[in-house]
Amino acid sequence: MTISMIAAATENNVIGKDGDMPWHIPKDLKYFMRTTLGHSIIMGRKTFESFDVIKPLANRTNIVISRQANLQYPGAFVVASLAAALDIARANQELEAFIIGGQQIYQMGMNIADKIYLTRIHTELVGDTFFPNIDPTIWQLTSANPITNDPRSKYDYTFNVWERKGKD
């Protein structure tokens, strides 16, 4: 199974502020949906609770990591660790599982992920939640699709795909 992370982050690695994304880029939301549809998505409790309506994202296996014992969300698995979340994805015979945030879950995933889908938003914003730095000695940029002059976004951005070096 491929372990992937998917995120959007500014040049200074901001992914959130006050429990929300400090931008609105419809093409990125569509990219996220297309990329993760039909797969397992793994997230922290705060990320799950940041959805507009606190319910699982459709047509995906939603797995929430939380330290809160006995926490339950209808339609989602709740586990205590990233390892347990990956066990569920493997048990479902997942080909690619996606870590979708937040900051702590991304930090845990950085050491085990095989691939990173990162929409790099070409600006710097103030935030309180960050994506980890991508070390170019460990990761290789394998795809970059720049989007400029998007009339529905006030920022230019690039859809990047990074793959861990030495993985075949």
C-alpha positions as CSV (number, residue, x, y, z in Angstrom):
1,M,0.0,0.0,0.0
2,T,1.2,3.5,-0.9
3,I,1.1,5.9,2.0
4,S,0.5,9.4,0.7
5,M,0.0,12.8,2.3
6,I,-2.2,15.5,0.6
7,A,-2.2,19.2,1.6
8,A,-2.3,22.7,0.5
9,A,0.3,25.1,2.0
10,T,1.6,28.5,1.5
11,E,5.3,29.3,0.8
12,N,5.8,29.6,4.6
13,N,4.0,26.2,5.1
14,V,0.8,27.6,6.6
15,I,-2.1,25.1,6.2
16,G,-4.5,26.7,8.6
17,K,-5.6,29.5,10.9
18,D,-8.2,29.3,13.6
19,G,-9.4,25.9,12.4
20,D,-9.9,26.8,8.8
21,M,-7.9,27.3,5.6
22,P,-7.1,31.0,5.1
23,W,-7.8,30.8,1.4
24,H,-10.5,29.5,-1.0
25,I,-9.2,27.7,-4.1
26,P,-12.0,25.7,-5.7
27,K,-9.6,23.9,-8.2
28,D,-7.6,22.7,-5.2
29,L,-10.7,21.4,-3.5
30,K,-11.7,19.5,-6.7
31,Y,-8.1,18.2,-7.0
32,F,-8.3,16.9,-3.4
33,M,-11.6,15.2,-4.1
34,R,-10.5,13.6,-7.4
35,T,-7.3,12.4,-5.8
36,T,-8.7,10.9,-2.6
37,L,-12.1,9.6,-3.9
38,G,-12.5,5.9,-3.3
39,H,-9.5,5.7,-0.9
40,S,-8.9,5.8,2.9
41,I,-8.4,9.2,4.3
42,I,-6.6,9.6,7.7
43,M,-6.9,12.7,9.8
44,G,-6.8,14.1,13.3
45,R,-9.9,14.9,15.2
46,K,-9.6,18.6,14.8
47,T,-9.3,18.2,11.0
48,F,-12.4,16.0,11.0
49,E,-14.3,18.6,13.1
50,S,-13.3,21.4,10.8
51,F,-15.4,20.1,7.9
52,D,-18.4,22.4,7.3
53,V,-20.7,19.7,8.5
54,I,-19.1,17.3,10.9
55,K,-19.7,14.1,8.9
56,P,-17.4,11.8,6.9
57,L,-16.3,12.8,3.4
58,A,-18.4,10.8,0.9
59,N,-17.1,7.8,-1.0
60,R,-14.0,7.5,1.2
61,T,-13.1,5.5,4.2
62,N,-12.8,8.1,6.9
63,I,-10.3,7.3,9.7
64,V,-10.0,9.7,12.6
65,I,-7.0,9.7,15.0
66,S,-7.8,10.9,18.5
67,R,-6.5,10.5,22.1
68,Q,-10.0,10.8,23.4
69,A,-11.2,7.4,24.6
70,N,-14.6,6.3,23.4
71,L,-14.9,9.0,20.8
72,Q,-17.3,8.1,18.0
73,Y,-18.4,9.6,14.8
74,P,-21.1,7.9,12.8
75,G,-19.7,6.6,9.5
76,A,-16.0,7.0,10.5
77,F,-13.5,4.8,12.2
78,V,-11.9,6.4,15.3
79,V,-8.5,5.0,16.4
80,A,-5.7,6.0,18.8
81,S,-2.7,6.0,16.5
82,L,-1.5,6.4,12.9
83,A,-0.4,2.7,13.0
84,A,-4.0,1.7,13.8
85,A,-5.3,3.9,11.1
86,L,-3.0,2.3,8.5
87,D,-4.0,-1.2,9.8
88,I,-7.6,-0.4,8.9
89,A,-6.6,0.8,5.4
90,R,-4.5,-2.4,4.9
91,A,-7.4,-4.5,6.1
92,N,-9.6,-2.8,3.5
93,Q,-7.0,-3.8,0.9
94,E,-6.3,-0.2,0.1
95,L,-3.9,0.5,-2.7
96,E,-3.2,4.1,-1.5
97,A,-4.1,5.7,1.8
98,F,-4.1,9.5,2.3
99,I,-3.1,11.4,5.3
100,I,-5.0,14.6,5.1
101,G,-4.0,16.5,8.3
102,G,-3.6,18.3,10.6
103,Q,-0.2,19.4,11.6
104,Q,0.6,16.7,14.2
105,I,-0.7,13.9,11.9
106,Y,1.4,15.3,9.0
107,Q,4.5,15.3,11.2
108,M,3.9,11.7,12.1
109,G,3.3,10.8,8.5
110,M,6.4,12.5,7.2
111,N,8.7,9.6,8.3
112,I,6.6,6.9,6.7
113,A,4.9,8.4,3.7
114,D,5.9,7.3,0.2
115,K,4.3,10.3,-1.7
116,I,3.2,13.9,-1.0
117,Y,0.6,15.7,-3.0
118,L,1.2,19.3,-2.1
119,T,-0.6,22.3,-3.6
120,R,1.9,25.1,-3.0
121,I,0.1,28.4,-2.7
122,H,2.5,31.1,-3.9
123,T,2.1,33.6,-1.0
124,E,3.0,33.9,2.6
125,L,0.1,34.1,5.1
126,V,-0.2,34.3,8.9
127,G,-1.4,31.0,10.3
128,D,-1.3,28.7,13.4
129,T,-1.0,25.3,11.7
130,F,1.8,24.3,9.4
131,F,2.9,21.5,7.0
132,P,6.3,20.1,7.8
133,N,9.3,21.1,5.7
134,I,10.0,18.8,2.7
135,D,13.7,17.8,2.8
136,P,15.0,17.6,-0.8
137,T,17.6,15.1,0.2
138,I,14.8,12.7,1.1
139,W,12.1,13.8,-1.4
140,Q,12.2,14.2,-5.2
141,L,9.7,16.5,-7.0
142,T,8.2,14.3,-9.7
143,S,5.4,16.5,-11.0
144,A,4.6,20.2,-11.0
145,N,1.6,21.8,-12.6
146,P,1.5,25.6,-12.1
147,I,-1.8,27.4,-12.2
148,T,-1.6,31.1,-12.8
149,N,-4.4,33.7,-13.3
150,D,-7.1,31.5,-11.8
151,P,-10.1,33.8,-11.7
152,R,-11.5,32.0,-8.7
153,S,-8.4,32.4,-6.6
154,K,-6.4,35.5,-5.6
155,Y,-3.2,33.4,-5.4
156,D,-1.2,31.5,-8.0
157,Y,-0.4,27.9,-7.0
158,T,1.2,24.7,-8.2
159,F,0.1,21.1,-7.8
160,N,3.3,19.3,-6.8
161,V,3.9,15.6,-6.3
162,W,6.9,14.5,-4.3
163,E,8.1,10.9,-4.0
164,R,10.4,9.5,-1.4
165,K,13.9,8.9,-2.9
166,G,15.0,5.3,-3.1
167,K,11.4,3.9,-3.3
168,D,10.7,1.7,-6.3
